[in-house]
Amino acid sequence: MELSDPSRARPRTAPGSASPRQPGQRPLRVALFTDNYGPAPSGLLYAVQFLEKQLLDDGYQVQVVAPATPGPNPYKNHPLRSELRLPSIKLPGLPMAVAGGRGFERALDAFEADPPDLIHVQGLGPIGLLGVWAADRAECPLMVTWHTDFEAYADHYAMLTPFLDAFYQLLKVSTKGMKRPQMQDMRRWLSDGRLVASGLLRRRPTSLSRRNLLDAARGMLEAAELVTTPSDKTAVRVRELAPRSHIRVVPNGVDALPSGRPLPAASGPRILYVGRIAPEKNIALLVDAFAWVREDIPDAELMFVGDWRVSSSVAQKLRAARRRGGVTLVGQIPRQQLGPYYASADVFAFPSTSDTQALVLHEAAHAGLPIVSVDDELRLVVDPDVNALIARPTPESLARQLVTMLRRLQDPEFAQRARARSREMASWWTIQRQSEAMMDLYRDLAAGTPIPESMHADPS
């Protein structure tokens, strides 16, 4: 999108009202605002790019607004796609860069001059807030997808000065007034003299920052015509945080990975973890549980696939576990090459409680893996006592459930049923299905058609 092109401007309409450009006459123009478009892989990045591909394949005009960062950008030169990258700072320990606020005012002016048919905000960082502001300024429909348990990460985000500075930059550029009541609420708390006093942005107490970040999240969610969530669990979180939001559960789609060349067989049963290896993923819990598993099954193996050196504390614990035996640290593997790792395992272990959907659960289920999880709320591909067991988030409980699952899998009939159930449940949530659901919502939003709320994922 050009940052200024008055010849392409169209009359503005009230938020949520029908667009004067009828969807049947030409492809919808959708602006995707995301704070996570690399440089490192993540579930959110994949979710955005899966949707992006389907939109482009179906003839939608797509603009991506994201931080300026290197990384995977597979559709960069697609004729129906444009992008706006804003200056950013790479954050240590996170698979993303954060926009610092520069260029936001010019971007807002451009969207006001030439609005898309709708804005879809994917996540609630500075770029996400920019998208909410742009929808308000341009008076176009707004959808927000909640990908991250913001409450679980609020203390971590509150320590990031660029993140807070971006909020302040947005406050400064919002001089033309805000139309949505929720946005006016956000201006009041952002305008609090305690927050904009000289130097306070860089030395704000963590507790105050946490509250204001959650207040910002609430304002963004309630300002949207529609909030989509990838799971029932996340819908509940959104309702608690933003009671006036309008919610629809639309799980992110995941397809089976290519099979690839098989890995060498393990000497004993293999427990697999794939994903980001960081403290908030409860890696220490899984390592401690595995020490108990080895007491019952001495030849068991725990394989970690992911960049295990990102966090020094986690890396130290993993090295110690490897020295004790049974732990394999594979490192980062490109997503399209993960198929053989899933195929080589007996059980997929999921120790995290902070995920909002966990695409790795779906990848494991597509591979027919039984699952042992500590998150009782993520049930899209989990059927307890059929293809999965749920543990409490303690080493003893997780170890017992891992051992129980491995022993049950020695029964061929149970193993067959478990693997078939995993594949069946994974087939409900494909990329094609999710994209079709999103496109239906886009068309309804652009036309001003009322969208029923749904707090539950529907596999039918």
C-alpha positions in Angstrom: 0.0 0.0 0.0 1.3 3.4 -0.9 1.4 5.7 2.1 -0.5 8.4 0.3 -2.6 8.1 -2.7 -5.7 10.3 -2.5 -7.0 9.0 -5.9 -7.8 5.7 -4.3 -9.7 7.1 -1.3 -13.3 6.1 -0.7 -16.1 7.6 1.4 -15.9 6.6 5.0 -18.6 4.6 6.7 -19.4 4.1 10.4 -17.6 1.1 12.0 -19.4 -2.1 11.3 -21.7 -0.6 8.6 -21.8 -1.9 5.0 -18.9 -1.0 2.8 -19.8 1.0 -0.3 -17.6 -1.3 -2.3 -19.8 -4.4 -2.6 -17.8 -7.6 -2.0 -19.4 -9.3 -5.0 -17.9 -6.6 -7.3 -14.3 -7.1 -6.5 -12.0 -8.9 -4.1 -12.1 -7.6 -0.5 -9.1 -5.6 0.7 -7.9 -7.0 4.0 -5.2 -5.4 6.2 -3.5 -7.9 8.5 -1.8 -6.2 11.5 0.6 -8.5 13.3 3.4 -7.9 15.8 5.0 -11.3 15.0 6.2 -11.8 11.5 9.6 -13.2 12.4 12.5 -13.3 12.5 12.2 -16.6 14.4 9.4 -19.1 13.8 6.4 -19.2 16.2 2.9 -20.5 16.3 1.5 -17.0 15.7 3.7 -16.4 12.6 2.6 -19.7 11.1 -1.1 -19.0 11.8 -0.8 -15.6 10.1 1.0 -17.0 7.1 -1.4 -20.0 6.7 -4.3 -17.5 6.6 -2.4 -15.1 4.3 -1.8 -17.9 1.7 -5.4 -18.9 1.6 -6.6 -15.4 1.2 -4.2 -14.8 -1.7 -5.2 -18.1 -3.3 -8.9 -17.0 -3.1 -8.2 -13.7 -4.7 -8.3 -11.4 -1.7 -6.1 -8.3 -1.7 -3.9 -8.5 1.4 -1.8 -6.0 3.1 0.5 -7.1 5.9 1.5 -4.5 8.5 4.3 -5.7 10.7 7.7 -4.8 12.3 10.6 -4.4 10.0 12.6 -7.6 10.5 14.3 -10.3 8.5 12.8 -13.7 8.5 10.3 -15.9 6.6 8.3 -13.8 4.1 7.1 -16.4 1.5 4.5 -14.2 -0.2 6.4 -11.0 -0.5 6.2 -10.6 -4.3 2.6 -11.9 -4.7 0.7 -9.6 -7.1 -2.3 -9.3 -4.7 -0.1 -8.6 -1.6 1.6 -5.5 -0.2 3.3 -4.8 3.1 4.1 -2.0 5.4 7.1 -2.6 7.6 7.7 -0.3 10.5 11.0 0.4 12.4 11.5 -2.2 15.1 13.8 -3.5 17.8 14.8 -7.2 18.3 13.9 -8.4 21.7 16.3 -10.8 23.4 14.7 -14.1 24.3 11.6 -13.6 22.1 11.0 -14.8 18.6 9.9 -11.4 17.4 10.8 -7.7 17.0 8.8 -4.9 18.5 7.9 -1.7 16.6 9.0 1.4 18.5 6.4 3.8 17.3 8.3 5.6 14.4 6.2 5.8 11.3 2.9 5.2 13.1 1.5 8.7 12.4 2.2 8.5 8.7 0.6 5.0 8.6 -2.5 6.3 10.3 -2.8 9.1 7.8 -2.5 6.6 4.9 -5.2 4.3 6.2 -7.5 7.2 6.8 -7.0 8.4 3.3 -7.5 4.9 1.7 -9.1 2.5 4.1 -9.2 -1.3 3.4 -12.5 -3.1 3.6 -11.6 -4.3 7.0 -8.7 -4.5 9.4 -7.7 -7.8 11.1 -5.4 -7.4 14.1 -3.5 -10.5 15.0 -2.2 -10.0 18.6 -2.1 -7.1 21.0 1.4 -5.5 20.7 2.3 -2.1 19.3 1.4 -3.0 15.7 -1.9 -4.5 17.0 -2.7 -1.3 18.8 -1.8 0.6 15.6 -4.3 -1.5 13.8 -7.0 -0.7 16.3 -6.2 3.0 16.0 -6.2 2.7 12.2 -9.7 1.1 12.2 -11.0 3.9 14.4 -9.4 6.6 12.4 -10.5 5.1 9.0 -13.9 4.1 10.3 -13.7 0.5 8.9 -14.7 -2.8 10.5 -12.2 -4.3 13.0 -11.6 -7.9 13.9 -9.1 -8.8 16.6 -7.7 -12.3 17.0 -6.4 -13.1 20.5 -3.4 -15.4 20.0 -1.5 -15.0 23.3 -2.5 -15.3 26.9 -1.7 -11.7 27.5 -2.3 -11.9 31.2 0.2 -14.7 31.6 2.9 -12.7 29.7 1.9 -9.2 31.0 4.7 -8.9 33.6 7.2 -9.9 30.9 5.9 -7.4 28.4 5.7 -4.7 31.0 9.5 -4.8 31.3 10.0 -4.0 27.6 10.6 -0.3 27.2 10.0 -0.2 23.4 6.6 -1.8 23.9 5.6 0.9 26.3 7.1 3.7 24.3 5.1 2.5 21.3 1.9 3.0 23.3 3.0 6.5 24.1 3.8 7.2 20.5 0.3 6.2 19.6 -1.1 8.4 22.2 0.8 11.4 20.8 -0.4 10.8 17.2 -4.0 10.3 18.0 -4.7 14.0 17.8 -7.7 13.8 15.5 -10.0 12.3 18.2 -11.3 8.8 18.6 -14.7 7.7 17.7 -15.3 4.4 19.4 -16.1 4.8 23.1 -13.6 2.1 24.1 -10.8 4.1 22.4 -11.8 7.1 24.4 -11.4 5.0 27.5 -8.0 4.0 26.4 -7.0 7.7 25.9 -8.0 8.5 29.5 -5.7 5.9 31.0 -2.9 6.6 28.6 -3.2 10.3 29.4 -2.8 9.7 33.1 -0.2 12.2 34.2 1.6 9.6 36.2 2.3 7.7 33.0 3.5 10.5 30.8 5.6 12.4 33.4 9.1 13.1 32.3 11.2 9.9 32.5 8.4 7.7 33.9 7.9 5.6 30.8 11.4 4.1 31.4 11.1 3.6 35.1 7.5 2.7 35.6 6.7 0.3 38.4 6.0 -3.2 37.1 2.6 -3.5 38.9 1.4 -0.2 37.3 2.6 -1.3 33.9 0.9 -4.6 34.2 -2.4 -3.0 35.0 -2.2 -0.6 32.2 -1.2 -3.2 29.6 -4.2 -5.3 30.6 -6.4 -2.1 30.4 -5.0 -1.6 26.9 -5.8 -5.1 26.0 -9.4 -4.8 27.2 -9.9 -1.6 25.3 -8.6 -3.1 22.1 -10.8 -6.2 22.5 -14.0 -4.2 23.3 -13.3 -1.8 20.4 -13.5 -4.5 17.8 -16.7 -5.5 16.0 -15.6 -9.1 16.5 -12.9 -10.9 18.5 -11.9 -14.3 17.3 -10.1 -16.8 19.5 -8.3 -20.1 18.6 -9.9 -22.1 21.4 -12.6 -22.3 24.0 -10.0 -21.7 26.7 -9.1 -18.4 25.1 -12.7 -17.3 24.6 -13.1 -17.6 28.4 -10.0 -15.5 29.0 -11.3 -12.8 26.6 -14.7 -12.8 28.3 -13.0 -12.3 31.7 -10.7 -9.6 30.5 -13.2 -7.8 28.2 -16.8 -8.5 29.2 -18.3 -6.3 26.5 -16.4 -8.0 23.6 -18.2 -10.0 20.9 -16.5 -13.4 20.6 -16.3 -16.1 18.0 -14.1 -19.2 18.4 -12.3 -20.0 15.2 -9.3 -22.4 15.7 -6.2 -21.9 13.7 -5.9 -24.4 10.9 -3.0 -26.9 10.8 -2.3 -29.5 8.1 -0.2 -32.7 8.3 3.5 -32.2 7.8 5.4 -34.0 5.0 6.7 -37.4 6.1 10.4 -37.1 5.0 13.2 -39.6 5.6 12.6 -41.7 8.8 14.8 -41.1 11.8 16.8 -44.0 13.4 14.7 -45.9 15.8 15.1 -45.2 19.5 16.4 -47.9 21.9 13.3 -47.4 24.0 10.1 -45.5 24.0 10.5 -41.9 22.8 8.8 -38.9 24.4 8.8 -35.9 22.2 8.6 -32.1 22.8 8.5 -29.8 19.8 8.3 -26.0 20.1 9.8 -22.9 21.7 12.1 -23.8 24.6 11.6 -21.1 27.2 10.8 -20.9 30.9 7.2 -20.0 30.3 6.7 -23.2 28.4 7.3 -25.2 31.6 10.4 -26.9 30.2 11.8 -27.4 33.7 8.6 -29.3 34.7 9.0 -31.7 31.8 12.7 -32.3 32.6 12.0 -33.0 36.2 9.1 -35.3 35.3 11.4 -37.3 33.0 13.8 -38.0 35.8 10.9 -39.9 37.5 9.9 -41.6 34.2 13.5 -43.0 33.9 13.1 -44.7 37.3 10.2 -46.8 35.9 11.4 -47.0 32.3 15.2 -46.8 32.2 15.5 -46.9 28.4 13.0 -44.1 27.9 14.2 -41.1 25.8 13.0 -37.5 26.0 13.7 -35.6 22.7 13.6 -31.8 22.6 13.2 -30.2 19.1 13.7 -26.4 19.2 16.3 -23.8 19.9 17.3 -24.8 23.5 20.0 -22.2 23.8 17.8 -19.2 23.8 17.3 -19.1 27.6 20.5 -19.5 29.6 18.6 -20.9 32.6 16.7 -23.5 30.5 19.9 -24.4 28.6 21.8 -25.1 31.8 19.0 -27.4 33.0 18.8 -29.2 29.7 22.6 -29.8 29.6 22.5 -31.3 33.1 19.6 -33.5 32.1 21.5 -34.7 29.0 24.5 -35.6 31.1 22.3 -37.7 33.3 21.2 -39.6 30.2 18.1 -40.2 28.1 17.7 -36.6 26.9 18.3 -35.7 23.3 18.6 -32.0 22.3 18.0 -31.8 18.5 18.0 -28.0 18.1 15.9 -25.9 15.7 14.5 -27.7 12.7 12.6 -26.1 9.9 8.9 -26.7 10.3 8.5 -28.6 7.0 11.2 -31.0 8.1 9.5 -31.9 11.4 7.4 -34.8 10.1 10.0 -37.5 10.7 10.5 -36.3 14.4 6.8 -36.7 15.1 6.7 -40.0 13.3 9.6 -41.4 15.4 8.0 -40.7 18.7 5.6 -42.8 20.9 4.1 -39.9 23.0 3.9 -36.1 22.6 4.5 -34.3 25.9 3.0 -30.9 26.4 4.0 -29.2 29.7 2.8 -25.6 28.9 -0.2 -24.0 30.5 0.2 -20.6 28.8 -0.7 -21.5 25.2 -4.0 -20.4 23.6 -4.1 -23.3 21.1 -0.7 -24.9 20.5 -0.3 -25.7 16.9 2.3 -28.4 17.9 -0.5 -30.4 19.5 -2.3 -30.4 16.1 0.9 -31.4 14.3 1.4 -34.3 16.7 -2.2 -35.4 16.3 -1.9 -35.4 12.5 1.0 -37.8 13.0 -1.1 -40.0 15.1 0.7 -39.4 18.4 -1.0 -39.9 21.7 -0.7 -36.8 24.0 0.1 -36.2 27.6 -0.7 -32.6 28.6 -0.9 -30.5 31.7 -3.4 -28.1 30.2 -6.9 -29.4 30.9 -8.5 -26.5 28.9 -7.0 -27.2 25.5 -9.2 -29.9 24.1 -9.3 -29.4 20.3 -7.2 -32.5 19.6 -7.4 -34.1 23.1 -9.8 -36.8 24.1 -8.9 -37.8 27.7 -8.5 -41.6 28.2 -8.8 -42.2 24.4 -5.9 -40.4 22.8 -4.6 -38.4 25.7 -4.0 -38.2 29.4 -4.1 -35.0 31.5 -1.7 -34.4 34.3 -1.5 -31.8 37.0 1.4 -29.4 36.5 3.7 -31.2 39.0 6.7 -33.4 38.1 5.2 -36.4 39.9 1.8 -36.2 38.2 3.3 -35.6 34.7 5.7 -38.5 35.2 2.9 -40.8 36.3 0.8 -40.0 33.3 3.7 -40.4 30.9 4.5 -43.8 32.3 0.8 -44.8 32.2 0.5 -43.8 28.6 3.6 -45.6 27.5 2.4 -48.7 29.3 -1.1 -48.5 27.8 0.5 -48.2 24.3 1.9 -51.7 24.7 -1.7 -52.9 24.1 -2.0 -52.9 20.3 -5.8 -52.2 20.4 -5.4 -49.2 22.7 -2.5 -47.9 20.5 -4.5 -48.2 17.4 -7.6 -46.4 18.8 -5.4 -43.6 20.3 -3.6 -43.0 17.1 -6.8 -43.1 15.0 -8.5 -40.6 17.4 -5.6 -38.2 17.2 -5.7 -38.2 13.4 -9.5 -37.9 13.4 -9.5 -34.8 15.7 -6.7 -33.2 13.8 -8.7 -33.5 10.6 -11.4 -31.2 12.0 -9.1 -28.1 12.2 -7.4 -27.8 8.8 -6.0 -24.6 7.2 -8.7 -24.7 4.5 -11.5 -25.0 7.0 -10.2 -22.2 9.2 -9.6 -19.9 6.2 -13.1 -20.5 4.9 -14.5 -19.6 8.3 -12.4 -16.4 8.4 -13.4 -15.4 4.9 -17.1 -15.8 5.8 -16.6 -13.5 8.8 -14.7 -11.0 6.6 -17.6 -10.8 4.1 -20.1 -10.4 6.9 -18.1 -7.7 8.6 -17.5 -5.8 5.4 -21.3 -6.0 4.6 -22.4 -5.1 8.1 -24.1 -8.4 8.6 -24.7 -9.4 12.2 -22.4 -12.3 13.4 -23.7 -14.6 16.1 -21.4 -15.0 19.0 -20.0 -18.5 19.8 -17.8 -19.4 22.8 -17.1 -23.0 21.6 -15.2 -24.5 18.7 -17.5 -26.5 16.4 -16.0 -29.6 14.8 -19.0 -30.3 12.5 
